[in-house]
Amino acid sequence: MTRIFNDPSDFAEEALAGFCDVHSGLVRQVPGGAVRRHRPTQPKVAVLAGGGSGHYPAFAGLIGTGLADGAVVGNIFTSPSAQQAYSVAKAADSGAGVVFAYGNYAGDVMNFRLASERLAAEGLRVENVLVTDDVASAPPSESEKRRGVAGDFTVFKVMGAAAEAGASLSDVVRLGRKANELTRSIGTAFHGCTFPGADAPLFTLPEKQMGLGLGIHGEPGLFDTALPSARELGQELVSRLLAETPHDAGRRIAVILNGLGSTKHEELFVLWLTVAPLLRAAGYTLVMPEVGELVTSLDMAGVSLTITWLDQELETLWTAPAETPAYRRGTTTHPAGEPSGEHMTNDMADMEMFDAGDTSRSYAGNCVAALDAARAALHGAEKKLGELDAIAGDGDHGRGMVRGIDAAHAAATAANSRGAGAGAVLVAAGDAWADKAGGTSGVLWGAGLRAFGESLGNERAPVALELAAALRCFSTRIVDLGKAEVGDKTMVDALIPFTETFCRLVEEGAGPDLGWAQAAAQATAAAEATAALRPRKGRARPLAEKSVGTVDPGATSLAMIFSVAGPHLAAVRQPAGARS
């Protein structure tokens, strides 16, 4: 278990602050993560690794010469927000462009791409490289759907070495994608990991069983099997990876035998005694193999094997020197650049005053009250939502929703106190939710609330039809961003029935309070019906069968929020002749 913590919700932030203090000669903390302490002497491509906390030394431990220029660090097992990615990129950019490198998870993809759009709009050259090495998460025919696991390290190492050597942005991206295409990983778990403050692991296995195909976010394996001997385990891992040898692959390979958190080095060395001979017997030369912890999963007991097939170009970069807080290879030339300046904050936003109509300001109070009701409901359901998410996901949904609603409520309250109208209050809430919650649900709720607020505006309180239009904007933004459909077993399964029911009833002349109550009932029923569905999106997709029989946590939390928000948001003027 994770035993050393203060407030569990502060664990990731405190861990990052402690790391940056210990390694202050190499890194400095900035909003959203950390960057190198010293800026380059001349412009170079900034390679930015990113993802959630709980994977040390990924991601911040890999900042340094020959590897990453910075790391964007989210909460435990939660993607960083777009704002975090933007802030780290601005701090790390030295004029040659930035490239985000991260595992292929829905929340990471959405947040990093939103940050990239914002950076590009400001004139900064920016690219993204996704890692898709986990052979257990999708078949070869759908390799673009695979998630990123320990292969992250190989891709980061290649890109970092290329950038250090002065490669252009396009070349760094090309080499990162090339390394990813030639990298395969497979893992197994013996015991689940436990969040700080939690009294039980995210998943358990029967005694003397292992879960094959685990993810690095605590996702259980694709299937359970009897615990093998070290020799049998090595044979299983090697055979599965060699079965996916890339076409025209070379005979020289980089190999990583990676511990997931509580598997000791001695155990890994015993396993290596099977892995290495099998690879050599297959005709491969092992180039600077790594055995140890490079991409972990809190205190998970488990191991993964990664192979990258090398050509001369990739081998040069794989073997190049690197020096970071957690990883050293060879001898690097320390940069002579000046220490990078401390991040300057702009407090003007905190002092912003708002121009709004009186009735909009009054309705803004309703919006804050709705968020307060949602906050109470989510805090009460945090454990339940986490347990639902742990069935086939990473168990972070409850915690992520609580962090999001807390930030949204605080931002909305602050904006309301400065005279903001309803639109500005909801925009502030959405931006804060996306920034603090992270993950897929964070970016979706944040973007949805922003669209809701932009539709309402700040001139006057909405009438029923205007509230319906704002809800359509909320729904459309979430669907467009997340690309989910009804039946995919996501929050959309509750969102669409709610939106369609409310808008139809209001357009037919029903009062907004009656329309909202009936729509909330539809959303709740739709959320309960997701128990029969197999997930087709997100981290639960690879574990679809495990999810059958359990309701979707995202649909459940959305129905819960709409149910308690109704008395506040639906308190608007009714159209003439409306029935209540």
N, C-alpha and C positions, 0 to 999 in steps of 0.2 A: 504494500500500500504506500501511497504518498503521505508521509507522516509529518513532514516539516512544513508548516504553513501558518499564516495568521488568519486573515479573512480569505476563504477559498476563492472568492470572486476577484481578489487582488493578486492571486498567485502568479499569473503570467507577467503582469506588470512588474511585480517585485523581483521575480527571477531575472527579467531583462535588465532591470536597474542594477541588481547585484553583479550580473555578468559584466556590464559595462564599467562598473567601478573596479572590479578585479583586473580587467584587461584595458584599463584606460590609456595605456601606452599605444594600443593598437586600434581601439574603436572608441566611438563616442555615441551616446544616445541622442536620437532626434525623435520628434513626434512620429509615431508609426513604426519605429524600429531602431536601427543603428547603421552607421556608416564608418568607413575608415577614419582613423584619427587624422592622418595626413592626406592632403589633397595631392594629386599627381603634379609633377613639374610642368607637364604640358597636357593638352587635352587628350583623353583616352575614353574609350567606350566604358560606360559604367554597367557592370553586370550585377543585377539585383536579384538575389534569391528571395523566395517568398513562400509563406504558408503559415499555418497555425503553430502555436507553442506546443511543447510536449515531445519534440522530436530531437532534442539536442544530441549532437552538435549542429544538426540542421535546425535553424538556418543561420542564426547570428554567429555561431561558432565557426562559420566558414568565411567570415569577413577577413580579408587580408591579401597581401601580395600573392599574385598567382591564382587567386580564387575570386571571391565576390568583393565588390566595392561597397555593398550594403545589403541589408536584409530587411524585408518588410515582415513584421511579426504580428500575427493575430493572437486572439485568445486561444486557450487550449483546444486543439483539434478544430479550430474555426478559422476560415479564411480571413485575411486582413481586409479592412474596408478599402474602398476606392480612395478615400481621403488619406488613409495611412500610406497607400502605395504612392499617391501623388506627392505627399510630403517627403518621403524618403528619396524619391526620384529627384526632386528639386534640390535636396541637400547633397546628393551624390553626383549630379551632373557636372561635368567639367568642360562641356562644349562639344563633345564628340558623339553625343547621343546616349540613350540608356536602353537596356533590354531587360525585361522582366522574365525570369525563368522560374517555373513552378509546376507542381503536379497537376494533372488533368482532373480537377474537381469542379463541379458546377459553380460553387461560390467563388473560388479563386478565378475562374475564367471570367465571370461577370465583373467582379471587382477590379481586376487588373485591366480589363479592356475598357471599363468606364474611366479608370485613371488615365489610360493611354489616350483616350479620346480627348480628355481635358488637357493633357500635356501637349498633344499634337496641335490642338487649337491655339496654344500659346507659342507655337513655333518650335517646340523641342522635338527632335527626332527620337522616336520610340518604337520598339518592337517587342514581341512576345514569343517565347519559346516554351511549349508545353511538353512535359515529360509523360510518356505513356508506356512504361516498361513492364507493368505487371501482367504477366501472361494469364493469371488466374481470373482476371476481372472481365475479360471478353475474349471471344475466339479470334483467331488471326484475321478472319474476314471482316472483323469490326475492330481492328487494332486502334482506330482513332478514338474509340470509347474507353480504352484501357486507362486505368489510373496510374499515377506516378508514385513509386515507392522508393526503394534504395537506389534505383537508377538515377534519381535526382543528383546524387553525388557525382557520378561519372560525367553527366551533362554539365553540371556547374563547373567541374574541374577543367573540362575541355574549353568551355567558353571563357573562363577566367584566365587561363593560360594564353589563349588567343588574344584577348583584350590587353593583357599585360605586355605581349609582344608587339603591340601597336596595330593589330588588325582593325579593319574598318567595321562599322556597325553591320553592314551586310554580310561580311565574312564571319563575324562572330555568330550571327544568327544562323548562317548556313552551316557552320561547324557544329553548333549546338543541336540543330535539327538532324544533322548527319549522325552525331553520336547517339541521339535518341532512337533513330531508326535502326541502329545496330546494337541496341541494348535490350536485354531480356532479364526479368527477375521473377522469382517465385519464393514464397515464404510460408512459414508454418508457425502456429502458436500452440503453446502448452498451457498457458493460463492467461486470463484477461488482465487488462490494466485498470487502475482505479484512479478516478479524479481526486484531487485534493478535497478533503472534507466528505467524500462519499464513504459509505459504510460497506459497500460491496463493489466488486469489479463490474465492468460493463458487460462481460459475458463470462460464463464458466464452462468448463468441459468436464465430462465424466472422468473419474480417476483412470489413469493409464490410457488416456485418449489425447489426440492432438487435432487441431483444426488446420487443414491445409488450405492455403490461398488467402491468408489474412491480409488486411490493409494496415497502414500505419496510423490510422485514426481509431484503433480499437475495434474495427469491424471484425466480427468473427470469421472463421474460415468458411470456404465454400462448402466443405463437407468435413465431417469428423471421421477419424480412423484410429485404429489401435496404435498406441505409441510404439514406434519401431526402435530398433537399436541404432546407434550412431551410423553404423555401416549401411543399414537399410535406408535410413533417412538421407544420407549422402547420395545413395544410388537413385532415390526418388527425385531429389531436387535436380541432380545433374541430368538425368534422362529427360525430364520435362523441359529443361532449357535447351538441350541439344536437339530435341524434336522440333524446335522452332529456330534452328540455325538460319540466318538470313541468306538469301540467294547470293552466290559468288563471294561468300564471306572468306576472309583470310584465315590463316592458321595461328595468328598471334592474338591473344585475348587479354583483356583486363578483367580481373575477377575480384569481387567483393563478397566476403562472408561476413554478414552483418548481424550483430546482436540487437535485439529489439528493446532491451532495457534492463532485464534482470538475468539474462543468460550470460554466464561468466566466460571470461576469455579462455579459461582452461577447457570448458566444454566446446567452445568454438575450435580450439586447436585439435581436440579429439575428432571433431567432425571433418576438419580440414584434411586429416589423414586418409579419409575416403575420397573427398571431393577432388583434391589435387591429383592423385594417381589416376582417377577415372578420366579427368580432362587430358592428362598427358597421354594416356593410353589411346584416347580418341585422336591423337595427332596434334594437339595444341601446345604452343609455348605460352607459359603464363608470364605476363609482363607486370612486374611490380604489383603483385596481388596485395590486397588489404584484408586483414582479419581484425575485427573489433567493432566498436559502435560508431556508426556514421549517420544513420537515420533511425531514430528510436521511436518508441511509442510508450512514453512514461515508464511504468514499471512492468510492462508486458514481458512475459517469459516466451521467447520465440526467437526465430532466426530466419534470415532470408539469404538467398544466393543470387548474385547478379553477375552476368557476363556481358561484356562489350567486345564485339569483334573489331579489331583494330586494323587500319591501314597505316602507311607511314605518316600521313598527315595527323591522324588521331593519336598515334603512339607518341609522337613528339610532344604533343600537348598533354597527354596523360602522364608522361614522365617528367614534365617540366617542374622546376622548383615551386614551392608554395610555403607560405608562412601565415598561419592564422592562429587564433587562440586555441583551437581544438585540433589542428592538423598541420603537420610540418613534413615537407619532403625536400631534400637537398638544401642548397644554400641560396637564399634570395638576396638580391641587391635592394637594400632599404631605400625607399623613396626619399628624395631630398626636399620635397615640397613642404610648404608651411603647414602648421596645424590648421585644420579647417575651423572656421569661426563657429561660435555657438549659434544655435538656431534662434533667429529673431522672431518673436511673435508679434502679431498685429492685434492690438486690443481694441481697435476701432469698432469691430463687430460687436464687442460687448457693450459699447456705448451707443449703438445704433438706436435711433428713435424711428417710429413708424408713422406713416400717413395712412389713416384708415377711417372709414365711416363709423358713426356711433353704433349702428345696429350690427355691423360686422365685428366691432370690438365686443359687443355684448355676446354674440354667437361664439366668439373666440373663447369666452369663458365656458361655454358648453363643450367646446372641443377639449379644453383642458380637463373638464370633469369627465369626459368620455375616456381620455387617456388615463386618468386616475382610477377609474373603475376597471379598465383593462389591466392596469398595473396590479391592483389587488387580486384580480382573478389569476393572472399569470404567476404571481408569487405563490399563490395557493396551489397552483398546479405544476410548479417547476419540477418536482420529483417525478410526478406521473408522466409528464411530457418527456423527461429524460429517459425513463424506463421504456416508454413506447419507442423512442428513437433508437435505443440500444438493441432492440430486437434484430434489426437489419441495418443499422447505421452506426454512428459513432457516439450516440448518447448525449450530444451537446445541445439538443433543441431546447430543452427547458432552460438551461443556463443562458443560451444565446437570446432567447425571447425575453428573459428577465433583464439582461443587460440592455437589450434594445429598448424595452418599454421604460426602464428607469431613465435612460438617457433622453428618450423622446419626451417624457413627462417633465423632466427638469428643463429642457430647452424650451418646451412650449410654455411652461410657467414663467420662465424668464422673459420670453418674448411678450407674453400677455401683460406682464407687469410693466413693460415699457410702451404699452399702448398699441401693440400689433393687432391687426385685424385677423379674422379667421384664417384666411389664406396664408398669411405670413406665419401664424402660429403652427399650422400643419406642415408648412415647408420646413420650418426650424425643427419640428419634431422628426420629420422624415430624414433630414440630413444627419441629425444626431443619432437616430436609430441605426442608420447604415454605417456610421463611423464607429460606434461602440459595439454593436452586436456582431458585425462581421458575418461571414458565412453566407449561404444562399438565402436563407430567410431574412437575414439582415439587409442585404442589398435589395431584395424584393419589397419588403415592407417599407424600407426607406424611400425607394423610388415611387412606390404606390402612394404613400402619404404626400410626397412632394407633388405628384400629379393631381391628387385630390385638392391640395391647397391652391395650386395654380389655377385650377378650374373654378374654385369658389371665389377667388380674388379677395379684395379688402374693402370694397365700396359699401356693401350692405350684406345683411344676413340673407341666406338663400331662401327661396321658396321651395316647395316640394320638388318641382320639376328640375330646378337647378341643383338640388341635392342629388337627384337621380343622375343628372349629367355628370356631376363630380364623381359619383361612384363608378360610372362607366369609365371615366378617365383613370381612376384607381385600378380598376380591373384590367383595362386594356394595357396599361403600362406594365403590370406584372406579367401578363400573358406574353406580351411582345418581348420582354426582357428574358423571361425564363423559358420560353418556347414550349411550355407544357400545355397539354390538352386535357379535357375531361376524360377520365379513365386511366391517366398516367399514375395515379395514386400520389398526388401532391396537394398542396393548398388550393390549387385551381379547382379541384373536385368540390370544394365547399364554396369557393369564391364565385364561380359562374352561377350556380343555382341561387345564391343570395342576390347577386346583381340583377339577374334576369327577373326574379320574382319581384323584387322591390320596384324596379323600373316599370314592369308591366302593371302592377297594381296601382302605382301612382298615376301612370298614364291613363288608366281606366277610371280614375277619380277617387281611389281610396285615399284616406288620410295617411300621412307619412308615418304616424305611430303604428297604425294597423299594418301598413305595408311593411314596415321594418320588422315588426314582431313575426309576421308570417314568413318573411324572407329569412330571418334568423332561425326559425324552426326548420325551414328547408335546408339551410346550411348545416344545421346540427344533424339532421337525418342523413344528408349526403356524406358528412364526415364519418358517421357511424357505418355507412355502407361501404366505405373504402376498405373495411376489413376483408372483404371478398376479393379485392383487386390484387394483382401482381404489379409491383412498381416498374415503371418503364423509364424513369428519370432519376438522377441523383445517385447518392452513394448507396441507397438501398437496392438499386437495380441489380448488381451482381448477386445479391442474396435474396432474390425475389421470392423463392419458395418459403424462406424463413419468415417473410413478412405476411404471408397469407394467414388470415385469422386475426390480425392485429390492425387496428385503425391507424391511419396515417397521422403522425403527430402534427404536421403542418396544417392539414385540414382541420384537425381537432382544435388547435390553438386559434385558428382564424374564426371558426364558428363560436368559440368561447368569447373572443373579443367582440365580435359583432353582437352577440347576445347581450352583453353588459353595456355596450356603448349606445344601444338604441335609445333609451330614455333621454339621452343628452343630445345626440346628433339628429334624432328625428323630431326634436322640438322646434319645428319650423312652421312657417305659415302654410296653410292648406289652400289648394286651389278652390275656387268657388264651387260649391255643390259637392265637395268631397264628403265621403262617408267615413266615419270614425269607428 
